[in-house]
């Protein structure tokens, strides 16, 4: 699965640690998602989309 999390973070100018704090997850979780090593749960994907004010499909796409 391809993700655009890093791009959305850059648009808001926030770090992995700041995003992790907002979503109540570890920075390692954010890093793992961005690097494609981990796919988030539906709940976490929805939280991310809400935080960035985008659709889940704008953050994640199937290859």
Secondary structure, DSSP 8 states (H G I E B T S, - for coil): -EE-HHHHHHHHT--HHHHHHHHTS-HHHHHHHHTTS----HHHHHHHHHHHTS-HHHHEE--
